[in-house]
Amino acid sequence: MKRMSEFYFDVGAWEQDVEHRDAEEKEAGGKKRKRPTKKDLDRFKEQKKLKKIAKTAWLRT
C-alpha cells in the first residue's frame, strides 16, 4: 500500500513533516488538551437538549 501511495503522493516528505510536528510539540511542553469545566459541560448539555427539541418540534405541533 505504501508503494502504491508513493506513486501518487510524496509519502516520505509527509512522514518527515509529521515527525517534525511531533518534535515541535514535545519541545513546546507537550500541549495537552484542556479538560472542560463543569460549567462547560452543563452548557454543552443544554445546547444538545435545545438542538434535540428544535429537531423534533414538528412532532409536538
N, CA, C, O and CB atoms as a CASP TS submission, in Angstrom:
PFRMAT TS
TARGET T0000
AUTHOR 0000-0000-0000
METHOD Language model
MODEL 1
PARENT N/A
ATOM      1  N   MET     1       0.836  -1.181   0.000  1.00  0.00           N
ATOM      2  CA  MET     1       0.000   0.000   0.000  1.00  0.00           C
ATOM      3  C   MET     1       0.887   1.252   0.000  1.00  0.00           C
ATOM      4  O   MET     1       0.598   2.228  -0.693  1.00  0.00           O
ATOM      5  CB  MET     1      -0.954  -0.007   1.220  1.00  0.00           C
ATOM      6  N   LYS     2       1.962   1.209   0.782  1.00  0.00           N
ATOM      7  CA  LYS     2       2.852   2.364   0.831  1.00  0.00           C
ATOM      8  C   LYS     2       3.480   2.604  -0.541  1.00  0.00           C
ATOM      9  O   LYS     2       3.620   3.749  -0.970  1.00  0.00           O
ATOM     10  CB  LYS     2       3.947   2.161   1.898  1.00  0.00           C
ATOM     11  N   ARG     3       3.855   1.536  -1.221  1.00  0.00           N
ATOM     12  CA  ARG     3       4.466   1.672  -2.539  1.00  0.00           C
ATOM     13  C   ARG     3       3.489   2.309  -3.516  1.00  0.00           C
ATOM     14  O   ARG     3       3.871   3.162  -4.318  1.00  0.00           O
ATOM     15  CB  ARG     3       4.930   0.305  -3.063  1.00  0.00           C
ATOM     16  N   MET     4       2.215   1.891  -3.446  1.00  0.00           N
ATOM     17  CA  MET     4       1.206   2.467  -4.339  1.00  0.00           C
ATOM     18  C   MET     4       0.969   3.934  -4.003  1.00  0.00           C
ATOM     19  O   MET     4       0.780   4.753  -4.901  1.00  0.00           O
ATOM     20  CB  MET     4      -0.115   1.681  -4.244  1.00  0.00           C
ATOM     21  N   SER     5       0.978   4.270  -2.709  1.00  0.00           N
ATOM     22  CA  SER     5       0.772   5.659  -2.302  1.00  0.00           C
ATOM     23  C   SER     5       1.931   6.529  -2.764  1.00  0.00           C
ATOM     24  O   SER     5       1.733   7.686  -3.137  1.00  0.00           O
ATOM     25  CB  SER     5       0.609   5.759  -0.779  1.00  0.00           C
ATOM     26  N   GLU     6       3.148   5.972  -2.740  1.00  0.00           N
ATOM     27  CA  GLU     6       4.307   6.749  -3.157  1.00  0.00           C
ATOM     28  C   GLU     6       4.225   7.130  -4.633  1.00  0.00           C
ATOM     29  O   GLU     6       4.854   8.100  -5.055  1.00  0.00           O
ATOM     30  CB  GLU     6       5.585   5.968  -2.890  1.00  0.00           C
ATOM     31  N   PHE     7       3.467   6.386  -5.411  1.00  0.00           N
ATOM     32  CA  PHE     7       3.295   6.708  -6.825  1.00  0.00           C
ATOM     33  C   PHE     7       2.530   8.025  -6.985  1.00  0.00           C
ATOM     34  O   PHE     7       2.845   8.833  -7.859  1.00  0.00           O
ATOM     35  CB  PHE     7       2.556   5.564  -7.554  1.00  0.00           C
ATOM     36  N   TYR     8       1.524   8.230  -6.133  1.00  0.00           N
ATOM     37  CA  TYR     8       0.673   9.413  -6.239  1.00  0.00           C
ATOM     38  C   TYR     8       1.086  10.547  -5.310  1.00  0.00           C
ATOM     39  O   TYR     8       0.913  11.718  -5.648  1.00  0.00           O
ATOM     40  CB  TYR     8      -0.744   9.036  -5.953  1.00  0.00           C
ATOM     41  N   PHE     9       1.635  10.208  -4.133  1.00  0.00           N
ATOM     42  CA  PHE     9       1.939  11.209  -3.115  1.00  0.00           C
ATOM     43  C   PHE     9       3.399  11.106  -2.701  1.00  0.00           C
ATOM     44  O   PHE     9       4.044  10.078  -2.906  1.00  0.00           O
ATOM     45  CB  PHE     9       1.019  11.042  -1.891  1.00  0.00           C
ATOM     46  N   ASP    10       3.906  12.176  -2.118  1.00  0.00           N
ATOM     47  CA  ASP    10       5.267  12.180  -1.583  1.00  0.00           C
ATOM     48  C   ASP    10       5.186  11.719  -0.127  1.00  0.00           C
ATOM     49  O   ASP    10       5.175  12.534   0.796  1.00  0.00           O
ATOM     50  CB  ASP    10       5.937  13.611  -1.702  1.00  0.00           C
ATOM     51  N   VAL    11       5.130  10.402   0.061  1.00  0.00           N
ATOM     52  CA  VAL    11       4.931   9.818   1.380  1.00  0.00           C
ATOM     53  C   VAL    11       6.105  10.137   2.295  1.00  0.00           C
ATOM     54  O   VAL    11       5.903  10.411   3.478  1.00  0.00           O
ATOM     55  CB  VAL    11       4.738   8.306   1.272  1.00  0.00           C
ATOM     56  N   GLY    12       7.315  10.106   1.779  1.00  0.00           N
ATOM     57  CA  GLY    12       8.498  10.382   2.596  1.00  0.00           C
ATOM     58  C   GLY    12       8.461  11.782   3.194  1.00  0.00           C
ATOM     59  O   GLY    12       8.762  11.967   4.373  1.00  0.00           O
ATOM     60  N   ALA    13       8.097  12.756   2.389  1.00  0.00           N
ATOM     61  CA  ALA    13       8.020  14.136   2.868  1.00  0.00           C
ATOM     62  C   ALA    13       6.917  14.275   3.911  1.00  0.00           C
ATOM     63  O   ALA    13       7.077  15.003   4.890  1.00  0.00           O
ATOM     64  CB  ALA    13       7.772  15.106   1.695  1.00  0.00           C
ATOM     65  N   TRP    14       5.817  13.590   3.709  1.00  0.00           N
ATOM     66  CA  TRP    14       4.715  13.645   4.668  1.00  0.00           C
ATOM     67  C   TRP    14       5.158  13.058   6.004  1.00  0.00           C
ATOM     68  O   TRP    14       4.879  13.636   7.054  1.00  0.00           O
ATOM     69  CB  TRP    14       3.479  12.887   4.127  1.00  0.00           C
ATOM     70  N   GLU    15       5.849  11.910   5.976  1.00  0.00           N
ATOM     71  CA  GLU    15       6.321  11.287   7.212  1.00  0.00           C
ATOM     72  C   GLU    15       7.290  12.206   7.943  1.00  0.00           C
ATOM     73  O   GLU    15       7.238  12.311   9.169  1.00  0.00           O
ATOM     74  CB  GLU    15       6.991   9.940   6.913  1.00  0.00           C
ATOM     75  N   GLN    16       8.178  12.875   7.200  1.00  0.00           N
ATOM     76  CA  GLN    16       9.115  13.808   7.823  1.00  0.00           C
ATOM     77  C   GLN    16       8.370  14.991   8.442  1.00  0.00           C
ATOM     78  O   GLN    16       8.730  15.458   9.522  1.00  0.00           O
ATOM     79  CB  GLN    16      10.144  14.306   6.792  1.00  0.00           C
ATOM     80  N   ASP    17       7.339  15.470   7.759  1.00  0.00           N
ATOM     81  CA  ASP    17       6.548  16.574   8.266  1.00  0.00           C
ATOM     82  C   ASP    17       5.859  16.184   9.573  1.00  0.00           C
ATOM     83  O   ASP    17       5.829  16.970  10.520  1.00  0.00           O
ATOM     84  CB  ASP    17       5.515  17.014   7.224  1.00  0.00           C
ATOM     85  N   VAL    18       5.309  14.979   9.625  1.00  0.00           N
ATOM     86  CA  VAL    18       4.645  14.506  10.833  1.00  0.00           C
ATOM     87  C   VAL    18       5.652  14.404  11.980  1.00  0.00           C
ATOM     88  O   VAL    18       5.360  14.825  13.099  1.00  0.00           O
ATOM     89  CB  VAL    18       3.967  13.141  10.583  1.00  0.00           C
ATOM     90  N   GLU    19       6.831  13.848  11.709  1.00  0.00           N
ATOM     91  CA  GLU    19       7.863  13.737  12.737  1.00  0.00           C
ATOM     92  C   GLU    19       8.286  15.123  13.226  1.00  0.00           C
ATOM     93  O   GLU    19       8.494  15.327  14.422  1.00  0.00           O
ATOM     94  CB  GLU    19       9.082  12.966  12.197  1.00  0.00           C
ATOM     95  N   HIS    20       8.411  16.068  12.300  1.00  0.00           N
ATOM     96  CA  HIS    20       8.809  17.429  12.655  1.00  0.00           C
ATOM     97  C   HIS    20       7.760  18.075  13.566  1.00  0.00           C
ATOM     98  O   HIS    20       8.108  18.705  14.565  1.00  0.00           O
ATOM     99  CB  HIS    20       9.013  18.280  11.382  1.00  0.00           C
ATOM    100  N   ARG    21       6.478  17.919  13.223  1.00  0.00           N
ATOM    101  CA  ARG    21       5.412  18.486  14.054  1.00  0.00           C
ATOM    102  C   ARG    21       5.393  17.857  15.438  1.00  0.00           C
ATOM    103  O   ARG    21       5.202  18.557  16.432  1.00  0.00           O
ATOM    104  CB  ARG    21       4.054  18.296  13.381  1.00  0.00           C
ATOM    105  N   ASP    22       5.592  16.533  15.515  1.00  0.00           N
ATOM    106  CA  ASP    22       5.617  15.851  16.807  1.00  0.00           C
ATOM    107  C   ASP    22       6.775  16.346  17.658  1.00  0.00           C
ATOM    108  O   ASP    22       6.623  16.544  18.864  1.00  0.00           O
ATOM    109  CB  ASP    22       5.715  14.336  16.613  1.00  0.00           C
ATOM    110  N   ALA    23       7.937  16.547  17.034  1.00  0.00           N
ATOM    111  CA  ALA    23       9.108  17.036  17.762  1.00  0.00           C
ATOM    112  C   ALA    23       8.862  18.454  18.282  1.00  0.00           C
ATOM    113  O   ALA    23       9.230  18.773  19.413  1.00  0.00           O
ATOM    114  CB  ALA    23      10.360  17.005  16.857  1.00  0.00           C
ATOM    115  N   GLU    24       8.244  19.301  17.463  1.00  0.00           N
ATOM    116  CA  GLU    24       7.947  20.667  17.898  1.00  0.00           C
ATOM    117  C   GLU    24       6.974  20.657  19.068  1.00  0.00           C
ATOM    118  O   GLU    24       7.119  21.441  20.006  1.00  0.00           O
ATOM    119  CB  GLU    24       7.371  21.491  16.736  1.00  0.00           C
ATOM    120  N   GLU    25       5.988  19.776  19.015  1.00  0.00           N
ATOM    121  CA  GLU    25       5.003  19.702  20.086  1.00  0.00           C
ATOM    122  C   GLU    25       5.649  19.262  21.391  1.00  0.00           C
ATOM    123  O   GLU    25       5.310  19.777  22.456  1.00  0.00           O
ATOM    124  CB  GLU    25       3.875  18.745  19.707  1.00  0.00           C
ATOM    125  N   LYS    26       6.577  18.313  21.317  1.00  0.00           N
ATOM    126  CA  LYS    26       7.269  17.858  22.522  1.00  0.00           C
ATOM    127  C   LYS    26       8.142  18.962  23.100  1.00  0.00           C
ATOM    128  O   LYS    26       8.238  19.097  24.320  1.00  0.00           O
ATOM    129  CB  LYS    26       8.119  16.622  22.217  1.00  0.00           C
ATOM    130  N   GLU    27       8.785  19.759  22.237  1.00  0.00           N
ATOM    131  CA  GLU    27       9.609  20.868  22.693  1.00  0.00           C
ATOM    132  C   GLU    27       8.771  21.931  23.386  1.00  0.00           C
ATOM    133  O   GLU    27       9.215  22.546  24.355  1.00  0.00           O
ATOM    134  CB  GLU    27      10.366  21.479  21.527  1.00  0.00           C
ATOM    135  N   ALA    28       7.577  22.141  22.893  1.00  0.00           N
ATOM    136  CA  ALA    28       6.708  23.182  23.434  1.00  0.00           C
ATOM    137  C   ALA    28       6.066  22.754  24.747  1.00  0.00           C
ATOM    138  O   ALA    28       5.201  23.458  25.268  1.00  0.00           O
ATOM    139  CB  ALA    28       5.629  23.540  22.425  1.00  0.00           C
ATOM    140  N   GLY    29       6.467  21.641  25.276  1.00  0.00           N
ATOM    141  CA  GLY    29       5.919  21.204  26.557  1.00  0.00           C
ATOM    142  C   GLY    29       4.807  20.195  26.407  1.00  0.00           C
ATOM    143  O   GLY    29       4.102  19.912  27.375  1.00  0.00           O
ATOM    144  N   GLY    30       4.634  19.659  25.252  1.00  0.00           N
ATOM    145  CA  GLY    30       3.607  18.636  25.046  1.00  0.00           C
ATOM    146  C   GLY    30       2.225  19.150  25.402  1.00  0.00           C
ATOM    147  O   GLY    30       1.581  18.636  26.317  1.00  0.00           O
ATOM    148  N   LYS    31       1.777  20.150  24.689  1.00  0.00           N
ATOM    149  CA  LYS    31       0.479  20.749  24.973  1.00  0.00           C
ATOM    150  C   LYS    31      -0.595  19.668  25.057  1.00  0.00           C
ATOM    151  O   LYS    31      -0.814  18.899  24.120  1.00  0.00           O
ATOM    152  CB  LYS    31       0.115  21.789  23.896  1.00  0.00           C
ATOM    153  N   LYS    32      -1.248  19.639  26.200  1.00  0.00           N
ATOM    154  CA  LYS    32      -2.333  18.677  26.377  1.00  0.00           C
ATOM    155  C   LYS    32      -3.655  19.417  26.220  1.00  0.00           C
ATOM    156  O   LYS    32      -3.745  20.625  26.441  1.00  0.00           O
ATOM    157  CB  LYS    32      -2.247  17.967  27.772  1.00  0.00           C
ATOM    158  N   ARG    33      -4.658  18.672  25.839  1.00  0.00           N
ATOM    159  CA  ARG    33      -5.966  19.291  25.698  1.00  0.00           C
ATOM    160  C   ARG    33      -6.500  19.655  27.076  1.00  0.00           C
ATOM    161  O   ARG    33      -6.377  18.894  28.036  1.00  0.00           O
ATOM    162  CB  ARG    33      -6.948  18.351  24.957  1.00  0.00           C
ATOM    163  N   LYS    34      -7.090  20.827  27.145  1.00  0.00           N
ATOM    164  CA  LYS    34      -7.652  21.295  28.402  1.00  0.00           C
ATOM    165  C   LYS    34      -8.977  20.577  28.642  1.00  0.00           C
ATOM    166  O   LYS    34      -9.815  20.475  27.747  1.00  0.00           O
ATOM    167  CB  LYS    34      -7.847  22.842  28.390  1.00  0.00           C
ATOM    168  N   ARG    35      -9.148  20.084  29.862  1.00  0.00           N
ATOM    169  CA  ARG    35     -10.392  19.404  30.196  1.00  0.00           C
ATOM    170  C   ARG    35     -11.514  20.428  30.353  1.00  0.00           C
ATOM    171  O   ARG    35     -11.301  21.496  30.927  1.00  0.00           O
ATOM    172  CB  ARG    35     -10.230  18.568  31.487  1.00  0.00           C
ATOM    173  N   PRO    36     -12.697  20.112  29.853  1.00  0.00           N
ATOM    174  CA  PRO    36     -13.808  21.048  30.001  1.00  0.00           C
ATOM    175  C   PRO    36     -14.234  21.161  31.467  1.00  0.00           C
ATOM    176  O   PRO    36     -14.196  20.185  32.216  1.00  0.00           O
ATOM    177  CB  PRO    36     -15.000  20.607  29.133  1.00  0.00           C
ATOM    178  N   THR    37     -14.630  22.346  31.851  1.00  0.00           N
ATOM    179  CA  THR    37     -15.069  22.575  33.223  1.00  0.00           C
ATOM    180  C   THR    37     -16.514  22.114  33.388  1.00  0.00           C
ATOM    181  O   THR    37     -17.202  21.811  32.413  1.00  0.00           O
ATOM    182  CB  THR    37     -14.929  24.067  33.602  1.00  0.00           C
ATOM    183  N   LYS    38     -16.949  22.069  34.619  1.00  0.00           N
ATOM    184  CA  LYS    38     -18.332  21.679  34.918  1.00  0.00           C
ATOM    185  C   LYS    38     -19.303  22.641  34.222  1.00  0.00           C
ATOM    186  O   LYS    38     -20.341  22.230  33.704  1.00  0.00           O
ATOM    187  CB  LYS    38     -18.582  21.667  36.458  1.00  0.00           C
ATOM    188  N   LYS    39     -18.944  23.925  34.224  1.00  0.00           N
ATOM    189  CA  LYS    39     -19.784  24.935  33.585  1.00  0.00           C
ATOM    190  C   LYS    39     -19.896  24.670  32.079  1.00  0.00           C
ATOM    191  O   LYS    39     -20.976  24.790  31.501  1.00  0.00           O
ATOM    192  CB  LYS    39     -19.215  26.348  33.841  1.00  0.00           C
ATOM    193  N   ASP    40     -18.765  24.307  31.447  1.00  0.00           N
ATOM    194  CA  ASP    40     -18.763  23.990  30.019  1.00  0.00           C
ATOM    195  C   ASP    40     -19.640  22.773  29.736  1.00  0.00           C
ATOM    196  O   ASP    40     -20.418  22.771  28.781  1.00  0.00           O
ATOM    197  CB  ASP    40     -17.327  23.738  29.523  1.00  0.00           C
ATOM    198  N   LEU    41     -19.513  21.741  30.566  1.00  0.00           N
ATOM    199  CA  LEU    41     -20.302  20.522  30.363  1.00  0.00           C
ATOM    200  C   LEU    41     -21.795  20.815  30.455  1.00  0.00           C
ATOM    201  O   LEU    41     -22.585  20.322  29.650  1.00  0.00           O
ATOM    202  CB  LEU    41     -19.912  19.453  31.392  1.00  0.00           C
ATOM    203  N   ASP    42     -22.172  21.623  31.446  1.00  0.00           N
ATOM    204  CA  ASP    42     -23.588  21.986  31.582  1.00  0.00           C
ATOM    205  C   ASP    42     -24.074  22.752  30.359  1.00  0.00           C
ATOM    206  O   ASP    42     -25.189  22.538  29.883  1.00  0.00           O
ATOM    207  CB  ASP    42     -23.811  22.825  32.849  1.00  0.00           C
ATOM    208  N   ARG    43     -23.223  23.654  29.853  1.00  0.00           N
ATOM    209  CA  ARG    43     -23.595  24.434  28.664  1.00  0.00           C
ATOM    210  C   ARG    43     -23.757  23.527  27.445  1.00  0.00           C
ATOM    211  O   ARG    43     -24.691  23.696  26.661  1.00  0.00           O
ATOM    212  CB  ARG    43     -22.536  25.518  28.378  1.00  0.00           C
ATOM    213  N   PHE    44     -22.838  22.558  27.285  1.00  0.00           N
ATOM    214  CA  PHE    44     -22.927  21.624  26.158  1.00  0.00           C
ATOM    215  C   PHE    44     -24.191  20.775  26.243  1.00  0.00           C
ATOM    216  O   PHE    44     -24.858  20.535  25.237  1.00  0.00           O
ATOM    217  CB  PHE    44     -21.691  20.719  26.116  1.00  0.00           C
ATOM    218  N   LYS    45     -24.514  20.322  27.457  1.00  0.00           N
ATOM    219  CA  LYS    45     -25.728  19.511  27.640  1.00  0.00           C
ATOM    220  C   LYS    45     -26.969  20.314  27.289  1.00  0.00           C
ATOM    221  O   LYS    45     -27.887  19.806  26.646  1.00  0.00           O
ATOM    222  CB  LYS    45     -25.827  18.997  29.088  1.00  0.00           C
ATOM    223  N   GLU    46     -26.991  21.577  27.717  1.00  0.00           N
ATOM    224  CA  GLU    46     -28.145  22.428  27.423  1.00  0.00           C
ATOM    225  C   GLU    46     -28.277  22.673  25.915  1.00  0.00           C
ATOM    226  O   GLU    46     -29.381  22.644  25.373  1.00  0.00           O
ATOM    227  CB  GLU    46     -28.024  23.771  28.172  1.00  0.00           C
ATOM    228  N   GLN    47     -27.145  22.915  25.243  1.00  0.00           N
ATOM    229  CA  GLN    47     -27.175  23.113  23.791  1.00  0.00           C
ATOM    230  C   GLN    47     -27.689  21.866  23.091  1.00  0.00           C
ATOM    231  O   GLN    47     -28.483  21.965  22.155  1.00  0.00           O
ATOM    232  CB  GLN    47     -25.778  23.477  23.264  1.00  0.00           C
ATOM    233  N   LYS    48     -27.247  20.690  23.533  1.00  0.00           N
ATOM    234  CA  LYS    48     -27.688  19.438  22.924  1.00  0.00           C
ATOM    235  C   LYS    48     -29.188  19.242  23.124  1.00  0.00           C
ATOM    236  O   LYS    48     -29.901  18.810  22.217  1.00  0.00           O
ATOM    237  CB  LYS    48     -26.912  18.248  23.514  1.00  0.00           C
ATOM    238  N   LYS    49     -29.652  19.569  24.333  1.00  0.00           N
ATOM    239  CA  LYS    49     -31.076  19.439  24.631  1.00  0.00           C
ATOM    240  C   LYS    49     -31.906  20.366  23.742  1.00  0.00           C
ATOM    241  O   LYS    49     -32.928  19.954  23.192  1.00  0.00           O
ATOM    242  CB  LYS    49     -31.342  19.746  26.115  1.00  0.00           C
ATOM    243  N   LEU    50     -31.462  21.625  23.603  1.00  0.00           N
ATOM    244  CA  LEU    50     -32.190  22.581  22.760  1.00  0.00           C
ATOM    245  C   LEU    50     -32.186  22.157  21.300  1.00  0.00           C
ATOM    246  O   LEU    50     -33.182  22.326  20.597  1.00  0.00           O
ATOM    247  CB  LEU    50     -31.583  23.976  22.894  1.00  0.00           C
ATOM    248  N   LYS    51     -31.079  21.612  20.848  1.00  0.00           N
ATOM    249  CA  LYS    51     -30.985  21.156  19.461  1.00  0.00           C
ATOM    250  C   LYS    51     -31.953  19.997  19.212  1.00  0.00           C
ATOM    251  O   LYS    51     -32.611  19.936  18.173  1.00  0.00           O
ATOM    252  CB  LYS    51     -29.538  20.727  19.129  1.00  0.00           C
ATOM    253  N   LYS    52     -32.028  19.079  20.182  1.00  0.00           N
ATOM    254  CA  LYS    52     -32.932  17.936  20.046  1.00  0.00           C
ATOM    255  C   LYS    52     -34.388  18.406  20.034  1.00  0.00           C
ATOM    256  O   LYS    52     -35.200  17.908  19.255  1.00  0.00           O
ATOM    257  CB  LYS    52     -32.703  16.923  21.193  1.00  0.00           C
ATOM    258  N   ILE    53     -34.709  19.362  20.897  1.00  0.00           N
ATOM    259  CA  ILE    53     -36.074  19.912  20.929  1.00  0.00           C
ATOM    260  C   ILE    53     -36.416  20.581  19.604  1.00  0.00           C
ATOM    261  O   ILE    53     -37.530  20.437  19.100  1.00  0.00           O
ATOM    262  CB  ILE    53     -36.227  20.923  22.087  1.00  0.00           C
ATOM    263  N   ALA    54     -35.459  21.312  19.040  1.00  0.00           N
ATOM    264  CA  ALA    54     -35.693  22.000  17.762  1.00  0.00           C
ATOM    265  C   ALA    54     -35.906  20.992  16.644  1.00  0.00           C
ATOM    266  O   ALA    54     -36.740  21.207  15.764  1.00  0.00           O
ATOM    267  CB  ALA    54     -34.511  22.930  17.419  1.00  0.00           C
ATOM    268  N   LYS    55     -35.160  19.894  16.671  1.00  0.00           N
ATOM    269  CA  LYS    55     -35.295  18.881  15.627  1.00  0.00           C
ATOM    270  C   LYS    55     -36.660  18.197  15.653  1.00  0.00           C
ATOM    271  O   LYS    55     -37.232  17.880  14.610  1.00  0.00           O
ATOM    272  CB  LYS    55     -34.202  17.843  15.772  1.00  0.00           C
ATOM    273  N   THR    56     -37.171  17.977  16.863  1.00  0.00           N
ATOM    274  CA  THR    56     -38.413  17.228  16.984  1.00  0.00           C
ATOM    275  C   THR    56     -39.620  18.121  17.249  1.00  0.00           C
ATOM    276  O   THR    56     -40.668  17.632  17.670  1.00  0.00           O
ATOM    277  CB  THR    56     -38.287  16.214  18.083  1.00  0.00           C
ATOM    278  N   ALA    57     -39.485  19.419  17.008  1.00  0.00           N
ATOM    279  CA  ALA    57     -40.585  20.347  17.270  1.00  0.00           C
ATOM    280  C   ALA    57     -41.807  20.016  16.431  1.00  0.00           C
ATOM    281  O   ALA    57     -42.935  20.243  16.867  1.00  0.00           O
ATOM    282  CB  ALA    57     -40.146  21.780  16.999  1.00  0.00           C
ATOM    283  N   TRP    58     -41.604  19.488  15.247  1.00  0.00           N
ATOM    284  CA  TRP    58     -42.726  19.180  14.377  1.00  0.00           C
ATOM    285  C   TRP    58     -43.608  18.084  14.949  1.00  0.00           C
ATOM    286  O   TRP    58     -44.771  17.969  14.561  1.00  0.00           O
ATOM    287  CB  TRP    58     -42.227  18.777  13.015  1.00  0.00           C
ATOM    288  N   LEU    59     -43.085  17.277  15.860  1.00  0.00           N
ATOM    289  CA  LEU    59     -43.883  16.230  16.482  1.00  0.00           C
ATOM    290  C   LEU    59     -44.899  16.801  17.478  1.00  0.00           C
ATOM    291  O   LEU    59     -45.968  16.232  17.695  1.00  0.00           O
ATOM    292  CB  LEU    59     -42.974  15.232  17.183  1.00  0.00           C
ATOM    293  N   ARG    60     -44.543  17.918  18.063  1.00  0.00           N
ATOM    294  CA  ARG    60     -45.386  18.495  19.114  1.00  0.00           C
ATOM    295  C   ARG    60     -46.391  19.520  18.587  1.00  0.00           C
ATOM    296  O   ARG    60     -47.119  20.119  19.379  1.00  0.00           O
ATOM    297  CB  ARG    60     -44.518  19.142  20.163  1.00  0.00           C
ATOM    298  N   THR    61     -46.448  19.734  17.287  1.00  0.00           N
ATOM    299  CA  THR    61     -47.394  20.722  16.762  1.00  0.00           C
ATOM    300  C   THR    61     -48.653  20.046  16.265  1.00  0.00           C
ATOM    301  O   THR    61     -49.566  20.719  15.786  1.00  0.00           O
ATOM    302  CB  THR    61     -46.758  21.537  15.636  1.00  0.00           C
TER
END
